[in-house]
Each structure stands twice: as C-alpha cells, then as structure tokens.
Amino acid sequence: MRAPLLIVAACLAPALPASASHPPAHHGHSPSVAAASRISATPSGSGYFLLDAAGGISTHGDAGFAGSVPQLVEQGVRIGAAGVVDLSTTTGGDGYWILDSAGGIFTFGGAQFFGSVPGLREAGIPIGPGRVVDLAPTATNRGYYLLDEHGGVFAFGDAAFYGSVPQLRQQGESIGMAEMVAVVPLPQGGGYWMLDRNGGVFAFGAAGFHGSATERRVRAPATAMAPTPDGIGYWILTEDGGVGAFGSAPFLGDALGGTRRIPAVSLAASPHGTGYWVLLDTGRVISFPGGIGELSTLWTPDAAAQALVNAWVAGDRLGQLDAATRSVVEVLAAHPSSGAALRPCDRVGTALSCTVVTSVGALALVPVRRSSTYFIEGVRAL
C-alpha cells in the first residue's frame, strides 16, 4: 500500500496531449453508441450530461455540448488506452472534465487543466499502480481531487489535502480492503467524503459522518454518492437501484424493483437539493421526485419537443402504463423515426399539452411545471 500524497500540481505538465484543454469542433451530441456510465447535473438543475464508456457526451435539458473524447480522436489527438471512468461539470455549467482510469484528464469548455497522475509520474513522483476511479472539482473550479481505487487522494490546483485511506491505515485504523468508488468534496470546501464499494463512508477535514450503507446492511455494492447543498447530508446509490439518504438528505424515492436487474451506475443531485437522478448502465435516467411511479423524465421549456418524446421512450416505463398506452409507446420505441410525429405543444399559462401521433393511435403527455422545469406526471392514450 503506497503512502498518501499531498499534491498541489497546477504547474505540472500532463503526460498525454489529451490532458490539455481542447476547443470543440462543433456543438451537439457526441455520436456514440456506448451505454452511459456517468451523469452530471447542470448548475440550474434543469439538465444533465451523460458520459459513455468511449468518452462520448450526450446533453439533455439546458446542458451544452463542449466536446468529447471521440471528437478529439477525430481531430488526430493521441489518446492513451486507459478507459474513461468519470465526468464532472464546472460549477458554471460552461464545461466539464473527463477522467480516464490512468488519471489522465480531458478538459472541455470552461474546465481548466491543473495536473494529472501521468503528469506526476512524468515528473518523477512515485505513485502506485492503482486505477483512478473518480474526479471531483472544487467549488471555485480552480482545482480538483482524483481518487484511486485504494483510497489515495491526489489534490491539484486549489484543492486542499485532508487525508486518505492509506494514511488512516498507517495510523492504525482497521479498514477493510473494499475498492473506493467516489470522493465527494464539501460544497463549502474544507473537507471531503470517500465512499467504498461496501457502502462505507470516510469523512475527512470538516466533512461530518452522517451514516453509511454498511450500517443499514445493504447487500448490493455502492456505486455513487452525492452531497446535499448544505454539506450536512448525502445520498448513496447502490447497484440494485437503492438510494440511501443520510443527514439532511431527504429520501425522494429509489429504483428498487423497477430496473429489471439493470445495474444503477451513477447518481446526480439537483444543485438545490430538491431531487436527484439515477443512471442505469443502459443509459436510462430515472428522476426523483417523479410523479406516477416515481419515474418521470426531466424536460425544460426551451428543449426541443421531440427530445421530450425521445426521453420518455428511452425511459422504457412500459410496466407503468395501461395496455392501450403501452402499445403506442412500444411503437415509438421500435420505430422512433417511422410513423411517429409530435404535434406542437399547446401552452396555457404554465400548463402544457403534448400529443404524439402514430400509425396505431395517439399518446398524450401530461407535463406539470415546477419552477422553471417541467416533469412528465402522466400519460394517456387518445
């Protein structure tokens, strides 16, 4: 087990060209067929980014596309063989960082480069062979933390080091060998939490311990963690779709029993603490709170109407619908570009009425407005 490192490496050069910032060639969704592996919310809470295993980015709601790893490859940038593992958005929502398992950093839009694990190795700093599994930026966007699978923390830019799991072991703490999966900074700064696959939580600096999934005897592996805005609570996601709420975090629902044994891989909380999204490894996103069946799809007033239908179909909530409605949705799912069209949404005050017309019937979507965001609260056949 390697010793913990205290590293502030804003001036170190990256080991790979891909670790520097690259301007996007165009705006839009990254053309990728890989299943989504990470979700990151926009600052408004009215959209999110999805990252797939190939480094492709898809944008939803008010999320803006700033580039992707496949795009860099198309531009001739040399990319290492390490797989892409994480995505983090800037606090302003104008860019994002993508992390690979070797600790390489890809920056897009307003996200800045402050150093990487390959850069540290290139500078002669001894670092163990553990995979890097998570990236978390500071609230200022002028630094970030990288976490390896053994609980080692690498702090870059203005990120301050508050401790690591190897350090705790050196101090005599009895800690299991479960793989670490997430590092989560306090929203106000001054500390961070770490989460391991068993659901154990480790608090460093000013971060308070508010409970863990291990205390609740959760059997499924933990996959993600998100903090509350006040910094005195957090949510923990497990692979079976369960969501544990700790401290000030409210429980707003989970995907237990509704995911057909599809692993839940990522969690993003609303910046306002009023909800969260669960990402399945098929790319399906489930939002909470979510009306009927706690399974609604996020939509913003400025989004294209067709995206509303695509998002609903991608949700695959066939078990929640009556037979007549289900037949319409099945047609849309099987032939999204054949025989299906969305009529313009009628807007009366804050209410919307959206209708999908297909060769076998029509489907009415019933969005309900909450603040500046619309949630699909129900559907009915026409």
N, C-alpha and C positions, 0 to 999 in steps of 0.2 A: 504494500500500500504506500503510495507516494505521499510525501509531506504536503500540507496545504500551501497554496501560493497566494501571496498578496501582490497583485499586479495591477498597475495603472499604466496602460501602454498605448496611450493615444498617439505617440510619435513612432511606434514601430511599424515597419512596412509589412504588408501582407505577403504570405508565401505564394499566393496564387493571384493572377491577374483578376480573377473573378471576385476577389475580396475588396476591390475598389468600387467606387460608385460608377454606374453606367447609365447614361440617359436612355430612356426608352425610344425605340424606333417608331412606335405608334401607340395609340391608346385603344383599349378594348380588352376583351377576354383573351387569355393565353390559349392557343389551340392545343389542348391536351386531352388525352383520353384516360389518364390515370385517375384512380379514385382519390378523393380528397383526404388529406391526413391531418390538417390543422385549420382552425378557424380563428380569426382575429377581428374584433369589432371596430367600427369607426368611432371617433370621439362623440358623435351625436347619438349613437345607439340606433341609428336608422339604416344601418347597413353593415356588411361584413365582407372580409376577404376569405377565400378558401385557397389553400395550398395543396397541390397534389405531390405524389412521390417523385415526380420528374422535375419538380420546381416550377410547374405551371401555376398561374394565378387566375382565379375567376373572381369577378367583382359582383356584388349584389347590393341593392339599395343605393345609398349615396357613396359607396366605396369607389374610388377612382383608380384605374389601372395605371401603373407606373413602370411596368416591365416584368420580365420573368427570366428564369434560367434558360429555358428553351430558346428564348429570343436572343440571349447572349451567345448561345451556341450558333444560331443562325448568322450572327454578326461576326463569327470567327474567333470569339473569345475562348481561350483554353480553359476548360473546366476539369477539375480533378474527378476521380472515380467515386469519391465518397457520396453516399446518398443524402438527399435533402431530408431534414428532420423537423424544422421548426420555422415559424413565421411570426413576426411581431410588428405591429403598426406603430408609427410615431404618434405622439400624443396629439399632434395637429391633424393627423389623418392624411398628410401630404406625401407619404412614402412608407416604406417598410424594409425590414431586414429579413433575409432568408439565411438559415443556418444549415450547414451540412455536418455529417457525423464526425468529420475530422476537425471541426472547429473553424472551418472556413466561413467567411461572411460575404454575402452578396447584398449590396445596398442599392435601393431604387428610390427615385423621387427625392424627397427631403431627408431621407435617412442618411446619416453620415457614418463613415468608417473610422473606428477608433482602435482597431487591432484585432488579431485573430490568433488562434492557437498555432496554426502553421507559421505565423509570423514570429511567435515566441520561440518556436523550435529553430527557426532560421537565425534568430538572434543568439542561439546557443543556450537557451534556458532549458534545463532538464525537465521534461514533462512525461508522465506515464502514458501508456498506450490506450487508456480508457476512451470509449466513444463519448463524444459530446452530444448531449441529448436535448438541451434547452437553452434558449436565449431570452433574456428579459431586459428591456431598456429601462433606464432611469426616467423619472418624471420630467427631467429637463431636456431629454433627447440628446444629451451630451455625453452619454456613456451607456454601457450595458454590461450585464452579467452573462457568463457562459457557465453551464453546469455539465460536469461529466457524469458518467453512469455510477461512479464510486462516491459521488458527493463532493468532489473537488470543485472549487469555485474560482473562476478567472474574472477579475474585475478590470474593466477598461474605461478610459475616459474619466468622467467624474463619479463613476461607480465606486463606492467605498466597500472594502472587505470587512466583514463582521464575523467570519468564522466558516468552518467547513466540517463535513462529517469525518474526514480523516483526522482533522485536528481534535475533534471530540474523542475519537478512539485513542489518540496519543495521550489525552488527558485522563484516560482510564474509563471512559463511558462505555457501557455494554450496549453495543449497537449491532443489529443483525446485518447480514450482507445483501439485503434486497437492493435491487437496482434503483437508482434515483430516476425520477421522471420529470420533475419540474422545480424551478426556482422562481419564487414569486416575491418581488420587492414590495415593501410597504408603499402604498400610494403616496404618502407624505415623505418617504425616504427614511433613512435611519436604521434599516434592517431588512430582513427577508426571511421567508419560509422556504423549506425544501420538502418535497413530497417523494416518498418511495413507493415501489410497486405494491407493497403490502398495505398501503394507506397510512403509513406512519408519517407524522409531521415533525419537522425540526425547526425551531424558531431561533433566529439569530438577531443580535442587536436589539432594537426596540420592538421587534415583532413579538406579539404575545401568542402564547399557546392557547388555543380555544377548543382543542379536541382533535381526534383523528379517526379515520375509518377503522383502524385496528381495534379501538375501544368498542365499536359497535359490531364487532365480529363479522365484518363484511367479507364474503368469500372471494368475490371477483377482484382481480388486480385493479389498482388505482391507475388512471391514465392521465388525469389533468386536474388542475387546481386554479381557482380564480379568487381574487380578493374582493371584499366589499369596499366601496369608496371611502368609508370612514376608517379603514385599516384595523378594525377590531372584529373581523369575521372573515370567513372564506367558505367557498363551496368546493367539494371534492367529487370528481366524476369517477365512476368505476366502469370497467369494461362491459358489464351487463346492462349499462344504461342508468344505473342508480346515481342519484345526486344526494350527497350529504351536506347539510347546512350546519355551520358551526359559528359560535359567537353571535354577532349581529346579523349574520346572513339569513334571510328568510327562505324557507323551503317553498318553492313555487311549482313543484312537480318533477317527475322524472320519467324515463323511458323504459322502466322495468316492465317486462311483459309485452311491450309494444314494438319491439325491434326485431322480432323473429330471429333471435340469436345472432343478430348482426352486431359486431363489437362497436362500442362507443369509444371514439379515439381522441376527441378534443372538446374543450369547453371554453366558451367566451361569455363574460358577464357584461351586461349593459353598464356603460360608464356611470349611470345614475343609480345603479344598484337595484333596479326595479324588475330585472329579469335576466335570463341567460339563454344561450343557445347550446345545444348538444349536437355534435357532428358524429355521424356514423361513418364507418370506413367505406361505405358505398357512395359517399358524397351527400347523403340525405342529411338535412338540417332540421332539427326539431326545436321550436322556440317555446319558452315558458315565461310568463303565463300564456296560455294559448287557447282559451275558449273551449269548444267542444273537444272532448278527449284530450285536452291539454296539448293539442298538436296543431298549432297554427303556423302560417308562413309569413315572415316579415315582408312588408311591401311599403314603399314610401310614395307619397303623392307624385313625385317627379319621375318615378321609374316608368319604363315603357309598359304599356298594358299587357303586351304579350309575355313579358317577364313574369307577370303575376300568374298567368296560366302555367307557364313552364315550371315555376317554383311549386305550384300546387301539385302538378302532375309528378314532379320529382319527389315530392313528399310521400307518394305511394300510400295514402291513408285509406286504402280500399276497405279495410276492416271496419272503418268508422262510418261507412255510408250505406244507405239502403240500396236494394238491388237495382232500381231504375237509375239512380245516380251513378252507381258503380259501373254500369255498362257504358255510360258516357265517358267516365274518366278512363276506363280501360281502352276505349277507342283512341282517346287523346294520347295515352301513354304509348300505345302501339304505333300510332300514326300521327305524331305531333305536327307534321307539315303537310298532311294529306287529309283534306276534307274537314279541317277544323279552322275556325276563324273566330276572333274575339270582336264583338261589336264594341263601339266606343262606350266607355263607362258614362252613365248618367250621374251627374253630381247635383245634389240638392242640399245646400248648406254643407254640413260635414258628412252627409251620407253619400254612399256610392252604390250603384247597381251595375254589375258587370255580368255580361252574358257570353257564354261560349256556345257556338252553333256547330254541330257536327252532322254527318250524314244520317245518324241514328237518333238525333234528338238534341236537346239544348241543356246546358248546365248553367245555373245562376250562382255566382259567387257573392257572398254577403260580407263585405269588409266592414269593420267598425273602427272609427277613429279614436285613438288615444293620443292626446297631444298632437304632434306632427306626424305620427306613424299610424298606418292602417294595419290591422290584423284581420285575417280571414276568420270570422267567427262561425261560419256555417256555409253549407252548400245545399242546393235543392234542384231537383230535376224539373224542367218545364215541359 
